[in-house]
């Protein structure tokens, strides 16, 4: 799917007329009262009463005012009333940019993709003013980041920004840097090796240099200085991304780590702690300063009492708690004196979020949102879901189904399997309508030759299967679907389907499944490998990597708190962003093929995969 099918012209921009410049002289008297009617509502009412020659221009100005007021809903409603065919070229371009901004605001990427391919808009973008070009490039970058098309997006943004003067580059450079921070390290290196564009290579080398930044003694500023000696005339050397020049708060020197250390939680807590300390000692080994870490057992006292003790002990930051009930109890606090970053995420909506309270965890809901978005943009509509009866898997698939139905999709059937299931074929026959097909065959045999050979047939309206399972269950689900004539159906899964250890003979049963892949499970996506014990259960491996990333987040927290420009963190569990008090996570994609795991570098192209090996 060509999500961005065209490249805007890179010729120097030329100024365009304003909304009212193209109103004919004989109509200006009709607009005499407009000078005293400058609100969006006034212009909207005036447009409703105007004739066709000026109606659309007034609607457009009203929509612009609504957008400037932050009223995106009314802006969207007014845009629907505009007949673009009656707008001049200059105003059609203004209309096109505004519509794109609204679609971007509401994350309607399918409509956005369709709109940027509008023939008239494509013809007009070459005449953009510099301001319009900045807006246009920013929108395209936002689209590419949102759908994971970062590699193509970097090249496109670089090309489109060439005609811009220096005083217009800051916003674009901030966004290009954000996009670069979402590309795996091995892909940055590959892109740099394959480009003939000198300045694009400069961007890539800057990103590569800073990707290694957490792992040695050279500071971010020093790395940028070293890079600038080779690239003194590079656009990013003249107008560097603000993420590289901003001054951030100091890192915490004392951290309280909250974990449940009782017998029933000890294995999980020790595994998470091992991951945390791996990152801690790795940073220390590279010569970085590390904080004093004090560990508190959340099972020995109520969380409120423990919090008071921690503050008295001088903690400058709290990591944890890890149990969901303790997170919900902390949410009842009105305020906090130091930042708290939990190790579990509560999905309960609260009216007033406590200050300095932030939630981090491997919520499967982030991956379900990612699966839903990719499936929708690739044209899937009728989905069969398969998940455990209870627990995290059930909550995850419930979230997916609610989102899917809200989009307008269809859930053809929803299968919930018990923990001790032995036979998926029996469970899956009914949702695939195999049982009905068999019954029709038996009925037919009553009236025809009994030696007639019959083949059952599954229902044909399903175009995607979404499963939530660990590898052991997945290795039963996929062969069962194949046996029931569903081997041609695409299957998407969460990251739980792969435990990071390649087992070709076992994983051959998973061939064809595409899944959300955490960076730690794929070779060379990180500057340092993260390697939990191979014998661990997949769930424990995820806890280990959560602990690893918890330390990385604690070090990068001052930067992550900045709302603009964004400070994306490419980490072991995924691409991390702090949004509305929660650390949201987005993974890459990979596919099982003949038992091997292969990264998918262009997740919105059906077939393109990489031959880069994985662990």
NORBELLIN-V65689 format. One record per residue. N is the residue number from 1. RES is the residue in one letter. D_CENTER is the distance of its C-alpha to the mean C-alpha in whole Angstrom. Layout:
N,RES,D_CENTER  N,RES,D_CENTER
This chain:
1,X,19  2,X,19  3,X,16  4,X,18  5,X,21  6,X,23  7,X,24  8,X,25  9,X,29  10,X,29  11,X,33  12,X,33  13,X,33  14,X,35  15,X,36  16,X,36  17,X,38  18,X,37  19,X,36  20,X,40  21,X,41  22,X,42  23,X,44  24,X,47  25,X,50  26,X,52  27,X,49  28,X,48  29,X,51  30,X,49  31,X,46  32,X,49  33,X,47  34,X,44  35,X,45  36,X,45  37,X,42  38,X,39  39,X,37  40,X,34  41,X,36  42,X,39  43,X,38  44,X,36  45,X,40  46,X,42  47,X,40  48,X,40  49,X,44  50,X,44  51,X,45  52,X,43  53,X,44  54,X,42  55,X,40  56,X,36  57,X,37  58,X,37  59,X,34  60,X,32  61,X,33  62,X,33  63,X,29  64,X,29  65,X,31  66,X,28  67,X,25  68,X,27  69,X,28  70,X,24  71,X,25  72,X,22  73,X,24  74,X,27  75,X,26  76,X,24  77,X,28  78,X,30  79,X,28  80,X,29  81,X,32  82,X,33  83,X,34  84,X,33  85,X,36  86,X,38  87,X,36  88,X,37  89,X,35  90,X,34  91,X,33  92,X,31  93,X,29  94,X,29  95,X,28  96,X,25  97,X,23  98,X,24  99,X,23  100,X,19  101,X,19  102,X,19  103,X,17  104,X,14  105,X,15  106,X,15  107,X,11  108,X,14  109,X,13  110,X,15  111,X,18  112,X,17  113,X,17  114,X,20  115,X,22  116,X,21  117,X,23  118,X,26  119,X,29  120,X,31  121,X,28  122,X,27  123,X,31  124,X,31  125,X,28  126,X,30  127,X,32  128,X,30  129,X,31  130,X,29  131,X,27  132,X,26  133,X,25  134,X,23  135,X,21  136,X,21  137,X,19  138,X,17  139,X,16  140,X,15  141,X,13  142,X,11  143,X,11  144,X,10  145,X,7  146,X,6  147,X,7  148,X,7  149,X,11  150,X,11  151,X,15  152,X,16  153,X,15  154,X,16  155,X,20  156,X,20  157,X,19  158,X,22  159,X,24  160,X,24  161,X,24  162,X,28  163,X,30  164,X,29  165,X,31  166,X,30  167,X,30  168,X,27  169,X,25  170,X,24  171,X,21  172,X,20  173,X,20  174,X,18  175,X,15  176,X,16  177,X,16  178,X,13  179,X,12  180,X,14  181,X,13  182,X,10  183,X,12  184,X,14  185,X,18  186,X,19  187,X,18  188,X,19  189,X,22  190,X,22  191,X,21  192,X,24  193,X,27  194,X,26  195,X,26  196,X,29  197,X,28  198,X,29  199,X,27  200,X,24  201,X,25  202,X,26  203,X,22  204,X,21  205,X,24  206,X,23  207,X,20  208,X,21  209,X,24  210,X,21  211,X,19  212,X,23  213,X,23  214,X,23  215,X,25  216,X,29  217,X,31  218,X,30  219,X,28  220,X,25  221,X,28  222,X,30  223,X,28  224,X,27  225,X,31  226,X,32  227,X,29  228,X,31  229,X,34  230,X,33  231,X,32  232,X,34  233,X,33  234,X,30  235,X,28  236,X,26  237,X,29  238,X,30  239,X,27  240,X,25  241,X,21  242,X,22  243,X,20  244,X,23  245,X,25  246,X,25  247,X,27  248,X,25  249,X,26  250,X,28  251,X,27  252,X,28  253,X,31  254,X,32  255,X,29  256,X,30  257,X,28  258,X,28  259,X,29  260,X,31  261,X,33  262,X,36  263,X,37  264,X,34  265,X,31  266,X,33  267,X,31  268,X,27  269,X,28  270,X,30  271,X,27  272,X,24  273,X,27  274,X,28  275,X,24  276,X,24  277,X,28  278,X,27  279,X,24  280,X,27  281,X,30  282,X,28  283,X,27  284,X,31  285,X,32  286,X,31  287,X,33  288,X,30  289,X,31  290,X,30  291,X,31  292,X,33  293,X,31  294,X,33  295,X,32  296,X,33  297,X,34  298,X,32  299,X,35  300,X,38  301,X,37  302,X,36  303,X,32  304,X,34  305,X,37  306,X,35  307,X,33  308,X,36  309,X,37  310,X,34  311,X,35  312,X,39  313,X,38  314,X,36  315,X,32  316,X,30  317,X,27  318,X,26  319,X,24  320,X,24  321,X,25  322,X,24  323,X,25  324,X,24  325,X,27  326,X,27  327,X,24  328,X,25  329,X,29  330,X,27  331,X,26  332,X,29  333,X,30  334,X,30  335,X,30  336,X,29  337,X,31  338,X,28  339,X,25  340,X,24  341,X,20  342,X,21  343,X,20  344,X,19  345,X,17  346,X,19  347,X,18  348,X,21  349,X,21  350,X,23  351,X,25  352,X,25  353,X,23  354,X,25  355,X,25  356,X,24  357,X,22  358,X,19  359,X,17  360,X,15  361,X,15  362,X,14  363,X,13  364,X,13  365,X,12  366,X,8  367,X,8  368,X,11  369,X,8  370,X,6  371,X,10  372,X,11  373,X,9  374,X,10  375,X,14  376,X,14  377,X,14  378,X,16  379,X,19  380,X,19  381,X,20  382,X,23  383,X,21  384,X,23  385,X,21  386,X,23  387,X,22  388,X,25  389,X,27  390,X,26  391,X,24  392,X,20  393,X,20  394,X,22  395,X,20  396,X,16  397,X,18  398,X,19  399,X,16  400,X,15  401,X,18  402,X,19  403,X,15  404,X,17  405,X,20  406,X,19  407,X,17  408,X,21  409,X,20  410,X,23  411,X,23  412,X,26  413,X,27  414,X,25  415,X,27  416,X,27  417,X,29  418,X,31  419,X,30  420,X,34  421,X,33  422,X,35  423,X,35  424,X,32  425,X,34  426,X,36  427,X,33  428,X,31  429,X,34  430,X,34  431,X,31  432,X,31  433,X,35  434,X,37  435,X,39  436,X,40  437,X,41  438,X,43  439,X,45  440,X,45  441,X,47  442,X,49  443,X,50  444,X,51  445,X,53  446,X,55  447,X,57  448,X,56  449,X,57  450,X,56  451,X,55  452,X,53  453,X,49  454,X,46  455,X,43  456,X,40  457,X,37  458,X,34  459,X,33  460,X,31  461,X,29  462,X,26  463,X,23  464,X,21  465,X,21  466,X,18  467,X,19  468,X,19  469,X,21  470,X,22  471,X,24  472,X,27  473,X,27  474,X,24  475,X,27  476,X,29  477,X,27  478,X,27  479,X,30  480,X,31  481,X,29  482,X,31  483,X,34  484,X,34  485,X,33  486,X,29  487,X,29  488,X,28  489,X,25  490,X,21  491,X,20  492,X,16  493,X,16  494,X,14  495,X,14  496,X,17  497,X,19  498,X,20  499,X,21  500,X,21  501,X,25  502,X,25  503,X,28  504,X,29  505,X,32  506,X,30  507,X,27  508,X,29  509,X,29  510,X,25  511,X,25  512,X,23  513,X,20  514,X,17  515,X,14  516,X,11  517,X,13  518,X,12  519,X,14  520,X,17  521,X,18  522,X,18  523,X,21  524,X,21  525,X,17  526,X,18  527,X,21  528,X,23  529,X,23  530,X,22  531,X,24  532,X,25  533,X,28  534,X,28  535,X,30  536,X,28  537,X,26  538,X,23  539,X,22  540,X,24  541,X,22  542,X,19  543,X,21  544,X,22  545,X,19  546,X,18  547,X,21  548,X,21  549,X,17  550,X,19  551,X,22  552,X,19  553,X,17  554,X,21  555,X,22  556,X,19  557,X,19  558,X,21  559,X,19  560,X,16  561,X,18  562,X,18  563,X,16  564,X,17  565,X,17  566,X,13  567,X,14  568,X,11  569,X,12  570,X,12  571,X,13  572,X,15  573,X,13  574,X,9  575,X,8  576,X,9  577,X,9  578,X,12  579,X,11  580,X,15  581,X,16  582,X,13  583,X,11  584,X,8  585,X,7  586,X,4  587,X,7  588,X,9  589,X,11  590,X,15  591,X,18  592,X,22  593,X,24  594,X,28  595,X,27  596,X,25  597,X,21  598,X,20  599,X,17  600,X,15  601,X,15  602,X,14  603,X,12  604,X,13  605,X,17  606,X,18  607,X,21  608,X,20  609,X,19  610,X,20  611,X,24  612,X,22  613,X,24  614,X,22  615,X,24
